Amino acid sequence: MDSIGYHKKYKGKIGTELKSPINDKSDLSLAYTPGVASVSLELSKDPKKASLLSLKSNTIAVLSDGSAVLGLGNIGPYGAIPVMEGKAALFKKFGGVDAFPICVNSQDNEEIIKLAKNIAPVFGGINLEDIEAPRCFEIERRLIKELDIPVMHDDQHGTAVVVLSALINAVKVTNKDKSVKIVINGAGAAGTAVCDLLLEYGFKNIVICDSKGAISKKRSDLNIEKGRLTKITNKNSEVGDIHQIIKNKDVFIGVSKGNLIDKSDVANMNSNAIIFAMANPTPEIMPDEAKKGGAKIVASGRSDFNNQINNVLAFPGIFRGALDNKVKKITNKMLIQAAINLSKLVKVPTPEKIIANPFEKGVVKAVSSAVK
């Protein structure tokens, strides 16, 4: 069965289920009229009790405008539905979190922000998903500031947590340390957040590239976000495309497009190179090609290769912890601790095993315990 057949058979992946019994008139009078009126009056007087008396305590909105879905680009809200529904299914499967896809028929920042604020009463958190950069940065910043529930753009911070976790173990395996020279290819949502979290953890030698090459102070075509990156990365003002910048680096992190580099590029890196080629479904370089170039460790976003860097390792646990501990804002300190906890699940890292897989016991607990 292919994926079209799978979705046709099940007509989607999620539905609703009852948590409370409605088996007789007595149950009905408690769940609905007349009994529910007393609950409504209680919440109208004290909205803070919504997490105590309603689904808000365990429910997340998965919000997207369909402007950057997977590697498919701007395919709109209908194209986003199966992905957001899938995300909601993973929230439930791995974190026990109820989630619902909200696919918005607008790509206007103000409309999306307004909608998120207007639906916030029923949700305990908002997971932003597949919104294009740089718009995603503004939307997330505004909602974090203007709402009293946790808001996280998973393409940014979920990715960053799992990359940092994998890199912590990768440098152990290769006998490297925080002084490693890193190149990140892709300066959108994921690349920017990965860069920020790695810097805060202590990796300082980072050059980040976009489709035009290294982001440096010598360029005059940068937006505000990329301009900010020139102040915290590329301290030697390197210039050139990815094939030039990758030379003499220890780590390549790709969040861009498939078949971007080849084995000769890897051969130009320092010995025991670390390759995280995370473009989906086609990595920036296939693992066997990277190994031919001399890479010691190769990770990708795919489940059919070793070392899958998958956001599902992070986001269910992050929101599980946020909901359980009534966290209003998810901080970088929490995300770094989540990455550290996740890395420790791999007791003896090897080139073929630097990251846990989502089905391993303890993943959600390791991450959620950091969010408090």
N, C-alpha and C positions, 0 to 999 in steps of 0.2 A: 504494500500500500504506500503510495506517495503522500506528500503532505497535503495536497489538494483533497485527496480521498479521505485522509484522516480528519480534516476539518469538516468535510461534507458529512461524514458519518456521525460526528459528535455535535455538529452545528455549533462549533465553538468549544471552548475548554473550561469555562466556569459557569456556575449558576448560583442560586441562593439556596440556603438550607436553614431549617429552624434550629435555634439553640434552646428555645423554651418550649414546653409542652402545650399543645392546643388540642386536647383530646375530648373535652366535654364543655358544657356551658360555663362551668366554673372557671376553667382555664381561659375560655373566650372572654369572659367578663374581666379577667385580670390583664390579658394581653391587649384587649381592645376596649370597646365601650362596655360598661361605664367606667371601669377601673382606671384605664389609661389617662383619663382626664386629670386625675390627681398628680400623675407623673408630669404631664404637660404643664400644669400650673406650677409645679415645683421647679421645673427647668426654666420657665418664663421668669420666675423670681430669682433664680440662681443658676445661670448658664454654666458655671464651673462644675456643676454636678452632672453634666452631660456624659462625662467619662465614667461616671458611677452608675448611671441609669439608662444608658443607651449604647448602641453599637459603636459610638465614637471611640471607645476605649481600645478597640482592636481593628480599626478600619482605616485604610490608606487609599487615597486617590492616586491613580497612575495617570498623570496628565501629559498629553502631547498635542502638538499641532501638526504633526506629520511632516515637518520640514527637513528632518535629517534621520530617516528611518533606516536602521542598520547601515549597510553600504549602498542602499538603494537611492538615497538622496531625498529630494522634496517630492514625496508621493502623496501627500495630503492626508486628511483625517481618516478616510476609508482605508487607505493602505496601511495606516497605523493601527487599526483595530486589532488585527490578529496578533501583532507584536505586543501591544499593551495588555491584551487579554492573556497572552502567554506570560507576561511579567506578573500579572495578578495571580495566575496559577502557580508560579514559582514562589511568590510571597506565601501562599497558603501551604504549598507542599513542604517548603524548607523551613519557614519561620512561624507557621501557624497564624499568619497575619491575613485577615480578610482584606481584599483589595479590589478595586473596581476601575476599569478603564474609562477615562474621560478623554475622548478624542475631539478636539475643538475645531470647528470650521472657521478658523480665523488665524492669521499669522501676524496680527497686530499686537504688539507688546502690551499696550494699555488694555485692550479687550481681554487678553489672556490673564493679565494680573487681576483685572476686575472680576472675571469669572472665578478665578481661584479664591479670591477673598469672599465672594458671595456663596460659594459652596462649602467653605471651610467649617461652618458649624457642625456638619455631620461627620467630618473626618478628623482622625487623630493625627494625621500627617499627610504631606503631599510629596509624592515622588515624581519629579519632573523627568521627562524621558523624550529622547529623540527630537530635541529642539535645536535648531542650527545655531552655530556660533557666528557672530558675537552676541546675538540676541539673547541666548540662553543665560549669559552672565548677568545681564540687566534684570531679566525676569526673576532669576533666583535671588539676586541681591535684594530686590524690592520686596519679594514675598517673605524672605527671612526677616526683614526689617518691620514689615507691616502686619505679619500674622503672629499669633501666640502658639502656633503648633510647628513642629519640625518640618522643614522644607529642604529637600536635597535633590540636586540634578544628578541622577545616577551615572549618566554618561561621563560626567566629570569625576565625582568623588568615589563612586563604586569602583570605577576603573582604577583610580589612583591607589586605593587601598590594596587591591589585589596585585597591582604592579609592584608596589613597595614591598608587600609580603614576599613575593617571588624574588625580588632583587636582594632582599636581606639574606635569603638562603643561597642565592646564586653567588654572591660575593664570598660567602663562607666556603662554598665548594671550590672556587677558583683561587682561594687564598688572596683575595683582593680586599679592599676596605673602602671607606667613604671617600677616599681621594680618587676613585676611578673616574675616568673621563667618559662622559655620557653624551650621546647624541639622541635627541628625540625628533623623529620625523612626523610632522603633523602638529599644527599649532591651533587646532580647533578646540572644542570643549574638552575632549579627553586629554590631548597633549598638554594643554595649559594646566589642567588640574594635576596631572601626573608630575609635571615640572614643579609646581608649587609645593606639593606634598613631599617630593624627594628633597627639595631644598630645605624645607622645614625640618625634615628628619636629620639632615646633615650632609647630604650629597651636594657638593658645591660646584663641581666642574661640569656644567651642563651647557650644551649648545642646542637650541631648538630651531628646527627648520620648517618652513612652509613650502608650498609648491614653487616658490621663486628662489629658495635657498635659505641660507642661514639668516636668522633674525638678529640684526646688529644695529648699532647706533648709526652706521653708515648708510642705512636705507631711509628713504623719504616716503615710502609707500605703505607705512604701517598704520593700522587702526589703533585705537586707544589701548586695547588689551595687549596687542603685540608691542606697542610702545612701552608699556609697563614691563614686559619681559626683557627688553633691552637693558633695564636697570638692574636686573637680578641674574642674568645669564650671560654667556659669551663674553667672559671677562677679558679675553684677548682679542675681541672684535674680529673673529674669523669671518671670512666671506667665501662664497662659493655654493655650489649645489651639494646635494647629499653625497654624491660620489667623491667629492673633495673633502667634505666635512667629516666623513666617516673614517678617514685615514687616521691611524694612530689613536683611535678611541678604544675603550675597553667594552663599552656597552652600547648597543643599538636598540632603541625602543621605537617601534613603528606603530603608529595609529593613523595610517594614511590610506594607501591603496596597494593593490596586489602587484607582484612582480616588479618591484621598484629597484631592488638591488640584486646582485648576483654573487657568485662565489669569489670573484676577483675583488669585490668590495670587502667581503669578509676577510680575505687574505691580507688586505691592506690595514686591517685593524691590529691592535696589540694581541699578543699571544693569549690563549685561553679566553677568547672573546665570548661575550654573552649577547645572545640575540633574542629579543622579544618581538616577533613579527606578528602583530595582532590584527592586521586587516582581515576582514571576513567577507566572503568565504575564501578568498585567495590571499594568503599572507604576502607580505612584502618580499619574502624569499621563502621557498619551501624548505622544511627542515633538512632533508637529505642534501640539498644544494648548499645550505649553510654549513653543514658538517664537512662537506667537501672543501669548503673554503677555510676550514680550520677552527670553526666555532666549538667551544667546549660545552656550552649550554644553549639549547634552543627551546623557546617557548612560543606558543601561538594562541590564537583564540579558538582553535578547533578541538573538538572532542576526540577526533580520530588520531591525534598525535599526543605524545607525552607532554606534560607541562602545559595543560590548558589554563590560560589566564581568563577566567570567567567571572563576570560581575556577580553571578548568583552566589559566589562565595561570600559576598559582602552585604548586598542590600537587604536580604531578609533579616540578617542578624542586626544590622544597624537600626532598622525600624523596630525590630523586636525589643531591643534595648531601649530605644527612645520611648516606645509606648509603655513598657513596663515601669520605666523610671520617671515617666512624665517629663521627659526632656523637651525643652522648648526650642533649643538651638543645637544643631550638630556641629561640633567644633573640630578643627584640625587635630587638636590634642587627642580627641576621642578616636579620630580616624587613624592616627599614627599608632595608638595603642591597639586598635583593632587589627592593624596590619602586623604588628609585633606578635599579638596573640595567635593570629592565623599562621604566621611563619613557624611558631613553636609546635604546631600540630605535626609537622614533619620532623620527627625525632632525629633522623640521620639523613640530611639532604644528600642527594647524588645528582649527577648531570641529568638523569632521567626522571628525577623526582625532587622538585624544588617547591612544589605547591600542593596543598591538599586538593582532593576532588569533592564536589558538592555532596556526594552521598556518604562521605566519611562521617563517623560519629563525632560530635563535638564541635562541628564548624560553626553552627549558629550560636552556641553557647560561648565559644571563644570570642566571637565578634560582639555579641550583645553585651557581654560583661564589660566591654570597654566603653559602652555608651551609657553613662550614668552621671 
